[in-house]
């Protein structure tokens, strides 16, 4: 089972595509959390893709929280209380501007099903090279290749429910130290505790140049991944 939490930021042009590609199976549970709800079209987008057989697509408000790290923690904690996920169930935290590639769900499930427990956190996005996400090694589990690297982008994280306590603790610790770099620092803290981080090539970040929170990372000189690091 994959439980997805999608952060909605009044970008319906991206949200529609994100929802249409993320929901490969009606078994998926998708919860959207709106950081602001003044754009009525986002509600239309949600209604269009809502499963009429079961309440698997839900629009929540921002719980009065504009902080990305704490908002993710609140939403995952709520999800855990409501659905009681199994240890190997997968939680996906996604921004609303990702387009998921065909077969992403089965590939993510296959990888995390067979990956060792020290793989605490993965991303569906294979970013280019930045100064902060150096590659370490290519690994393969469940017939799916992934790139172990120093960091993966906070806009797209996935993990098994068994890893949530570790991810949550490191996320909040990193946020309290530096809220602007909490995602990179979370990855660093996980490494320091003996875990690894990996990136899979399962989604395109189509809105990366249209950030709503001032993320200008793609203005840094990104370099293409060399062939030996491609997965």
C-alpha positions as CSV (number, residue, x, y, z in Angstrom):
1,X,0.0,0.0,0.0
2,X,1.2,3.5,-0.8
3,X,-0.2,6.5,1.1
4,X,0.6,9.7,-0.6
5,X,0.4,13.2,0.9
6,X,0.5,15.9,-1.7
7,X,1.1,19.5,-0.7
8,X,-1.2,21.8,-2.7
9,X,-0.1,25.4,-3.4
10,X,-2.7,26.9,-5.7
11,X,-1.0,25.6,-8.9
12,X,-3.9,23.8,-10.6
13,X,-2.0,23.5,-13.9
14,X,0.4,21.2,-12.1
15,X,-2.0,19.6,-9.7
16,X,-4.2,18.1,-12.4
17,X,-1.3,16.3,-14.0
18,X,0.1,15.3,-10.7
19,X,-3.1,13.7,-9.6
20,X,-3.7,12.0,-13.0
21,X,-0.3,10.4,-12.9
22,X,0.0,9.6,-9.2
23,X,-3.1,7.5,-9.1
24,X,-2.3,4.4,-11.0
25,X,-4.5,2.2,-8.7
26,X,-7.6,2.9,-6.8
27,X,-5.9,1.1,-3.9
28,X,-3.7,4.1,-3.4
29,X,-4.7,6.5,-0.7
30,X,-4.0,10.1,-1.7
31,X,-4.4,13.0,0.8
32,X,-4.0,16.5,-0.3
33,X,-3.1,19.2,2.1
34,X,-3.9,22.8,0.9
35,X,-1.5,25.5,2.2
36,X,-4.0,28.0,0.9
37,X,-7.5,27.4,-0.4
38,X,-8.4,30.7,-2.2
39,X,-8.0,29.1,-5.6
40,X,-11.3,27.3,-6.2
41,X,-10.0,25.5,-9.2
42,X,-7.9,23.2,-7.0
43,X,-11.1,22.0,-5.4
44,X,-12.4,21.3,-8.9
45,X,-9.3,19.3,-9.7
46,X,-9.7,17.2,-6.5
47,X,-13.3,16.5,-7.2
48,X,-12.5,15.4,-10.8
49,X,-10.2,12.7,-9.5
50,X,-12.0,11.7,-6.4
51,X,-12.8,8.0,-6.2
52,X,-16.6,7.7,-6.1
53,X,-16.4,4.2,-4.7
54,X,-14.3,5.0,-1.6
55,X,-12.9,8.0,0.2
56,X,-9.4,7.7,-1.1
57,X,-8.8,11.3,-2.2
58,X,-9.2,13.8,0.5
59,X,-8.5,17.6,0.7
60,X,-7.3,18.8,4.1
61,X,-6.6,22.3,5.1
62,X,-3.2,23.4,6.2
63,X,-3.9,22.8,9.9
64,X,-2.9,26.4,10.4
65,X,0.6,25.5,9.6
66,X,2.8,27.1,6.9
67,X,6.0,25.3,7.9
68,X,6.7,22.5,5.4
69,X,8.6,20.2,7.8
70,X,6.1,20.4,10.7
71,X,3.2,20.2,8.3
72,X,4.5,17.0,6.8
73,X,5.0,15.6,10.3
74,X,1.4,16.5,11.3
75,X,-0.1,15.0,8.2
76,X,1.9,11.7,8.4
77,X,1.0,11.4,12.1
78,X,-2.7,11.9,11.3
79,X,-2.4,9.3,8.5
80,X,-0.8,6.9,10.9
81,X,-3.6,7.4,13.5
82,X,-6.3,7.0,10.9
83,X,-5.1,4.1,8.8
84,X,-2.6,2.3,11.0
85,X,-0.2,1.4,8.2
86,X,1.8,-1.8,8.2
87,X,5.6,-1.7,8.7
88,X,6.3,-2.1,5.0
89,X,3.6,0.2,3.7
90,X,5.0,3.2,1.9
91,X,4.5,6.9,2.6
92,X,5.1,9.4,-0.2
93,X,5.4,13.1,0.5
94,X,5.1,15.0,-2.7
95,X,4.8,18.6,-3.9
96,X,1.9,19.2,-6.4
97,X,4.2,19.8,-9.4
98,X,5.5,16.3,-10.0
99,X,4.5,14.2,-13.0
100,X,4.9,10.5,-12.1
101,X,6.2,8.2,-14.8
102,X,4.3,5.1,-16.0
103,X,4.9,2.2,-13.7
104,X,6.3,4.4,-10.8
105,X,4.1,2.7,-8.2
106,X,5.2,-0.9,-8.9
107,X,8.9,0.1,-9.2
108,X,8.9,2.1,-5.9
109,X,7.1,-0.8,-4.2
110,X,9.5,-3.4,-5.6
111,X,12.6,-1.4,-4.6
112,X,11.5,-0.7,-1.0
113,X,10.1,-4.2,-0.5
114,X,13.6,-5.7,-1.0
115,X,15.8,-2.8,0.1
116,X,17.7,-3.3,3.4
117,X,16.4,-1.4,6.5
118,X,19.3,1.1,6.4
119,X,17.7,2.7,3.3
120,X,15.6,5.1,5.4
121,X,14.6,7.6,2.8
122,X,14.2,7.7,-1.0
123,X,13.1,10.2,-3.6
124,X,11.2,9.6,-6.8
125,X,13.2,12.4,-8.4
126,X,16.7,11.8,-9.9
127,X,18.1,15.4,-9.7
128,X,21.1,16.6,-11.7
129,X,24.3,17.2,-9.8
130,X,24.4,20.0,-7.3
131,X,27.1,20.8,-4.7
132,X,25.0,19.2,-2.0
133,X,23.8,15.9,-3.5
134,X,27.0,14.1,-4.5
135,X,26.5,10.5,-5.7
136,X,27.9,7.6,-3.6
137,X,26.9,4.4,-5.3
138,X,24.4,2.7,-7.6
139,X,22.4,-0.1,-5.9
140,X,19.6,-2.4,-7.1
141,X,16.8,-4.0,-5.1
142,X,13.7,-5.7,-6.4
143,X,15.1,-5.3,-10.0
144,X,15.0,-1.5,-9.6
145,X,18.2,0.6,-9.7
146,X,18.7,3.6,-7.4
147,X,21.4,6.2,-6.8
148,X,22.7,6.5,-3.2
149,X,23.6,10.2,-2.7
150,X,24.2,12.7,0.0
151,X,20.8,14.3,-0.2
152,X,17.5,14.0,-2.0
153,X,15.0,16.9,-2.5
154,X,12.5,17.6,0.3
155,X,9.8,18.1,-2.2
156,X,9.6,14.4,-2.9
157,X,10.4,11.9,-0.2
158,X,9.2,8.3,0.3
159,X,9.9,5.8,3.1
160,X,8.5,2.7,4.7
161,X,6.3,3.2,7.7
162,X,8.9,1.3,9.8
163,X,11.3,4.2,9.1
164,X,8.9,7.0,10.1
165,X,10.1,7.5,13.7
166,X,13.7,8.0,12.5
167,X,12.7,10.3,9.6
168,X,10.4,12.3,11.8
169,X,13.0,12.8,14.6
170,X,15.7,13.9,12.2
171,X,13.3,16.1,10.2
172,X,12.3,18.1,13.3
173,X,15.8,18.3,14.7
174,X,17.1,19.6,11.3
175,X,14.2,22.1,11.0
176,X,14.9,23.5,14.5
177,X,18.5,24.0,13.6
178,X,17.9,25.6,10.1
179,X,14.4,25.7,8.7
180,X,15.6,26.7,5.2
181,X,17.9,23.7,4.8
182,X,15.9,21.2,6.8
183,X,15.7,18.7,3.9
184,X,19.5,18.6,3.3
185,X,20.2,18.5,7.1
186,X,17.7,15.7,7.6
187,X,19.6,13.6,5.1
188,X,22.9,14.4,6.9
189,X,21.5,13.4,10.3
190,X,20.1,10.2,8.9
191,X,23.6,9.4,7.5
192,X,25.1,10.2,10.8
193,X,22.8,7.6,12.4
194,X,23.8,4.9,10.1
195,X,21.1,5.2,7.4
196,X,21.4,5.7,3.7
197,X,19.5,7.9,1.2
198,X,18.7,7.0,-2.4
199,X,17.1,8.5,-5.5
200,X,15.0,6.7,-8.1
201,X,14.0,7.9,-11.5
202,X,10.2,7.7,-11.2
203,X,8.9,11.3,-11.5
204,X,9.7,14.6,-13.3
205,X,9.7,17.8,-11.3
206,X,8.0,19.9,-14.0
207,X,7.4,22.9,-11.7
208,X,10.9,23.2,-10.4
209,X,11.4,26.7,-11.9
210,X,8.0,27.9,-10.5
211,X,8.6,27.5,-6.8
212,X,6.0,29.1,-4.4
213,X,8.3,29.2,-1.4
214,X,11.3,31.0,-2.9
215,X,13.4,27.9,-3.7
216,X,16.0,29.1,-6.1
217,X,18.2,26.0,-6.1
218,X,17.9,25.5,-9.9
219,X,19.7,28.8,-10.4
220,X,22.8,27.1,-9.1
221,X,24.9,25.7,-11.8
222,X,23.4,22.1,-12.0
223,X,25.5,19.6,-14.0
224,X,24.1,16.5,-15.8
225,X,24.6,13.2,-14.0
226,X,27.5,11.2,-15.7
227,X,26.4,8.0,-17.3
228,X,27.8,5.8,-14.6
229,X,25.3,7.4,-12.1
230,X,22.2,7.1,-14.2
231,X,19.5,4.7,-13.0
